[in-house]
Amino acid sequence: MNTADWVAVTMAPVTVLGAVVATLAWRTADKSWHTSEGARRDQAEAETRRRHRERQPALDVSIDMRWPPDVGLLVVKLTGPREVERYDWIRVEIRDDGKRREARPGTDVTDEAIRRQVWGPFRLRPGVDGADQTGRTAGQDGRAVTDEWWFTIERTIPPGWSTGGDADWRRQYDGKPVRLRVDIGLGEESWTEMVEVPQPKRGAFEDGGSLMA
């Protein structure tokens, strides 16, 4: 073995060791970068969630019965937050009473008929204040904080297959709250509130009484 061969043999382990050290250093740096990148991403997501919470609309929802006893106003007032001046849109949906109902084959009680019926004391007046034709949902444009949205509401009527008539239907929902889903949007963000609004007592009707959720 000449000198050149001896040097080559001697340096081979050093070269391999250097390559291993370099590989380990690269992997450590890569792992550190990914860890740092993940931490930055988590921090950004946490900040987005925090800002979303801060911009959550604060609402006062009430029923104003100025036209007793069958027609009134559902009033949704924006009371905050200070971080937002104006929201872009609102959508209100009357939620059913939560009872399970099933279709009856061979009758008018179909799944579609059950879905179309508003099961509660009030519905939105169809075709008025942005309401659809079932009185289930309504949408309007945006408002500034401290402003109000007004939606005309009316007493629901029983479905055609009901055997008890209007009197039994109203007794069923006497004193029951109006259950709502309220969605409000700003840009690409939106917020949802589930609200139950108590009905004004009948004695308050003559004075245009209202109750607030």
Disulfide bonds with the S-S distance in Angstrom:
none
